[in-house]
């Protein structure tokens, strides 16, 4: 069940590492959800919608001219929909989304990471 996140406010923030691309940089105060306790991602690497990744997949398929692409594209879209909190700005970063997306693409296409990264 998805949480309708509500910030804790300015008084009760927690001090945690500020992380960019899985590397802690400094300590910063982070708000958290008072309902589920999820700490909010305050970095610039914020989660994007699944449409961003579907567009990237579409560009990838147009560029490579892969056969059977519409079926595989639907399978990838379905896998993205099934991932809980994929578009959640609190718990997900764009970098984490990219890693998930690349793993899903590699499940249906035999492509190296570098080629997939070019379209993100």
N, C-alpha and C positions, 0 to 999 in steps of 0.2 A: 504494500500500500504506500502510495506516494505521500510525503509529508508536505503540507503547506507551510514552508519555513517561516518562522517569526524570529527576528533578531532579538538577542538578549538585551540590547541597549548598550550605551557607552560605559556604564559603570562596571558591568560584570564580564568584560572581555577576558580572554585567556591569552597568555603570552606563549607563542609558539614560533618555530622557525618559519621564516618567509622563504618559500621554496620556488625556485625557477628551474623548470625542466629537471625535476627530481634532485636538485642540488640545494641544500639549505644555505642561505646567504646571511641573514641577520635575524634577530628576534623582533617580532612585531605583535601587536595586540590583534587578536582575531575574534570577531563575533561568532556566536554559535546559536543554533536554533533551540528555543526553549521547549519545543515539543519533543524533538527526537535526539537532541544533543549533538547533531552534526556540526562540525566546525566549518565556517564559511571560507571558501577560497578567495583571498583578497588580492591575489597576484594579477598580473596582466594576462596571464595564460588561462583565460576563462573558457569554460565549455561553450561550444557552439551547437546549433541545432543539427539534427540528423540530415536535414536537407543539404547542408554544406557537404557532407560526405557522399550523399547520393549524387550531387552535382559533380563532385570529383570523380566518382565512379563512372558517370556518364561520359565525362571528358576522356577518361582512361580508355573506355571501350571505343569511343569514336577515333581516338588516336591510333589504337592498336588494331582496330577492325577485327575484333574477336568473334568467331561464330558462336551462336547460342547465347548471345549476351543478354537478351531480355529475360530469359529464365534465370540466369545466374544473378542478374541485377535484382530481381525480385527476391531471390534467396538471401542476398546480402542485406537488402532492406528489411526483410523479415527478421534476420538475426539481430540487426541494430535495434529494431523495435522491442525485441525480447530481452534486451539487456536493461536490467533495472537501474534507474538513475543515470542513464547515459547522457541525458541533457540537463542533469541537475547541476546548477551553478555552485551549490555548496560543496558537494563531494567530488566533483569531477573537474579535471583540467583538460585543456585542449590536447596537451601532450599525451595524457592517458587515453583520451579518445582516439588519437591518431594510432597509438599502439594497438588498441582494440580493433580499429578499422583495418589496419594492415594484417592482423591475424585472421580476421574474417575473410578478407580478400584472398589471402594465401590458401585458405581452405577451399575456395572454388576456382582459383586461377593459379597457374604455375608461374608466378612472377617474383622476381627478387624485390627486396624492400626498397632499393634505390629507385626503381621505376615507379613504384606506388607513391613514394615520397614526393616525386616531382609534380604530382597532380594535387597535392595537398596545400 
